[in-house]
Each structure stands twice: as C-alpha cells, then as structure tokens.
C-alpha cells in the first residue's frame, strides 16, 4: 500500500483553492442594455465581468491595485503555513527533524507576516514624508 503524504495533499488543496479564488471573487453584473430574456428570473441571462481597472487610472493606481492583490494573497497564505507547521509538529511522533521543520515553518511564516505588515507601514511612512496622498 502506498504511503499517503498528508502535508503534500493539504498543500496541494490549499494551492488549488488559491487558484480558484479569483473565480469566486469576480463580480458579474447583468448588462443593463440587453433585452430581457423569456426566463422567469427577469434578467437578460447574460453576465459581464467588470474590470477593476476601469476609468482614468495612473500607474500608481495600477501598481497599488496589484500590490493589494499580492498583499491579500500573502495574508491568506501565512495562516495556512502556520497550520501546516503545527501539523508537522503534531504528527512528528517524537522525530526531532519533523519538530524542527514544523518550528521553522511557523517561524518563517510569522517573520514573513511581520515583513508584509511592516512593508505596508513603510510605504505609508514614505508617502507622508514625501507629502504624497
């Protein structure tokens, strides 16, 4: 019987859910100018995905939106890694290598979370020093 590697399965499931996340976040609005369909729902049956980059945007706006998405993804990945590190420790069965690996995963994810939080604060501090909005 093949050995089941549960941490790899959990990591694969987490990555799959992160890949499917944009489809769940995307807003779909019905078109206002489309003729109503014969269905009983009263809508046209057509959906349009609204671009988050509509309007007069500057490069700063676009970079800010991209940075916000990356920031959000990083904030979702950190708790997953902390849980994975705890799982490594819980299933170590006294194996010091697995305990050390679990502690390292938790430590590195917490350091990464701190760096993420400090980077956002650093950008805001630079903006205030330079007088930008």
N, C-alpha and C positions, 0 to 999 in steps of 0.2 A: 504494500500500500504506500503511495507517495506521501511524503511529509508535506503538511499544509503549512505554509509560511503566512501566518495571520497578519503580521505587521505589513508585509508587502501587499496583501489583499486590501487592508484598510487604507494604505497609501494610494493604491490604485483607485479605490472607490472615492476617496477624497478628491483626487485629481479629476476623475470623471465628473464629479458633481461641480467642481470649479469650471470645467469646460462647458457644462450645460447651464451654468449660471446666467450668461448673457441672454440666452433664450427666455429665461424666466423673468429677467429684468426688463426686457424690451417692451415698450408700450405700443399697443396697437390701437389706433383711433380709426373710427369709421369715417369714410370720406363724406363730407357734407354735401358735395355737389353730385354725388352719384344717385341715380334713380333708385327708389325703394324697390326691393325685390318682392316677389309674391309670398315670401315666407311669413309666418305669423309673428316673427320677432320684431318686425317693424324697421329693421335696419337694412342696409344695402347688401349685406353679406360679404362686402369687400373690406379689407383692413389695410391700413397703411402704417408702416413703421416710421415714426417720427425721428428724424436725425437730431442728436443732441448738439450738433454743430451748426444749427440754423442761425441766420441773422448775420449782423456785422460783427465778426469776431476778429480780434487781434491775435497775433502769435502768442502773446501772454495768456489770452483766454484759452486757446487750444492746448498749450502746454499745461496750464492749470487743470483743465479737464482730464488730460491724460495722466497727470500726476495724481489726481484724485482717485482715478480708477486703480492705479498701481498701489496707492496708499490703502484703499479699501481691500484689495486682494491680499496685501501683506497682513492687514489686520485680521483677515479670515484665516490665513494660513498659520499664524502664530499659535492660536489655541489648539489647532489640530496637532501641531508639533508637540505642544506641551502634553496633550493627552497621549500621543504616541510615546513620548519619553516616559510617562508614568506607566504606560502599558508595558514597556520594556523592563522597567524596574519590578513591576508586579509579577511578571512572568519569568523573572530571572532564575528562580529556584536556587538561590544562593550562588549563582555563577557571577563572579566579580566582574568579568568582562561585560556582561549584559547590564549589570548595575551601573558600571562606569559609563557605558554607552548611553543608557537612559538619562543619567545625570547630565551628560554632555549635551544631549538633545534639548533637555529642559533649559540648561544654562544658555546655550546658544540661541534658543528661540526667545528667551527673556532679554538677552542682550540685543537681539535684532529688534524686538518690540521697543526697547528703550531708544535705540538708534532711530527708528521710524518716528517715534514721538518727538525726540529732540530735533530731528531734521525739520519737521513742520514748525516747531517753535523757532528754530534758527532762521528759516526763511522769513517768518513774520518779523523777527527782530531786525533782519537786514532791511526789510521793506520800511520799517519805522525809522531806521537810521537814515536811509536814503530819502525818506519823505514820500514814498510811493503809497498809493491807496491800498 
